[in-house]
Every structure is written in C-alpha cells, then in structure tokens.
Amino acid sequence: MRVFEAILLLSLIVCSVSVAFTKNLLTSIIIFMSYSLIMCMIWVLLQSPDLAITEAAVGAGVTSILFFVTLKKIGAIQKGGQNEQKKR
C-alpha cells in the first residue's frame, strides 16, 4: 500500500510541475484534470470520502468544463479539434 501512495504522490508532483510548464492550454487543462483525479484518490486513501467526491465533482468536473468552454469562447479550440496555434 505504501508503494501505491508513493506513486500517487509522485504523480501529483509531476502533474503540478508539468501544468506550470506546459505551453498548450488544452494540454494543461487535461493535466489539471488528472491532478484533480489523483487528488481524489489520495482523499480516499486518507479515508475522507466526502472530500474525494467534492474534488472529483468540482476539480475534475465543473472546473474543467468551465476551462473548456472558456477556451472555446476565446477561439483557442476549433470545432475539428485543431488548435489555433497550429494554424499560425
């Protein structure tokens, strides 16, 4: 069990550092979603299911959807899945 906790902690650190250095906005949102899901699993291991459900719903769910909608509104995401940065 300790190995799994160490892997989760290492993954959490990697996600938090990589989201800061990622230049593509869509990629950083996906990394942020994975950060929230890893944090949700850590809350479950800490025997706090109420925080785990909240982290999954708000962190990975609502916040990510709001980020995707914002990227769509500013034109960073095209309908075909191509980024605006690739066209330039």
N, C-alpha and C positions, 0 to 999 in steps of 0.2 A: 504494500500500500504506500509506503514511503517513496518508492520509485515513481509511482504514478503521480503523487503530489509534487515531487521534484520536477517531473516532466511538465506538469501543468504550470508550475511557477516559472520554469524556463521559457515555456511557450508564451506566457503572459508578458514576460520581459521582452522577448523578441518582437511580439506584436506591438508593444508600446513604443519601442525604439523605431521599428520599421514604419509605423504610421507617421512618425515625425519626419522621416527622411524620404518618403515616397512623393514623387512629383506629380503623378497621375491622381486626380481627385477620386475617380471611380475606384481605383485600387485601394486608396487609403480608406474609403468607406467600407469596402469589403474586409480589410484588415481590422477596422474598428468593430465590425460585426463579429468577427472571430474572437476579438478581445473580449467582447461582452459575453459571448457564449462560454469562453474559458472561465471567465469570472463567475458565471452562473454555476459551472461545475465545482469551482472552488467553494462557493457558498453552500452547495450541497454537502461537500466533504466536511465543512465546518458545522454541519447539522443546523443550518438555518434555511429551511425551505421557503419561508416567506420572502426573504431577500433574494433567493435564487429565482423565484417566479417573477419578482419585480424586475430583476436585472435582465431576465430573458425577454420580458414584455416591453420594457421601456428601452433598455440599452440596445438590444439586438433587433427589436421590432419597430417601435414607434420612431425612435431617433433615426434609424437607418432609412426608414421610409421617407421621413422629412428631408434627410440629406439627398436621397434620390430625386425627390420632387423638386428640391431647390436646384440641383444640377440640371434637371430637365428644363426648368423655367429660365435659367440663365444661358441655356444653349450649349452646355458642356457635354450633354448626351444627345446623340441623334437617334431617330427612330430605328434605324437599321443597326444600331449598336456601335456605330463608328464615333469616335471621339472627335471633337472639333480640332484638337491639337494635331491629329494625324493628317488633316486636310491641308494644313499650312506648310 
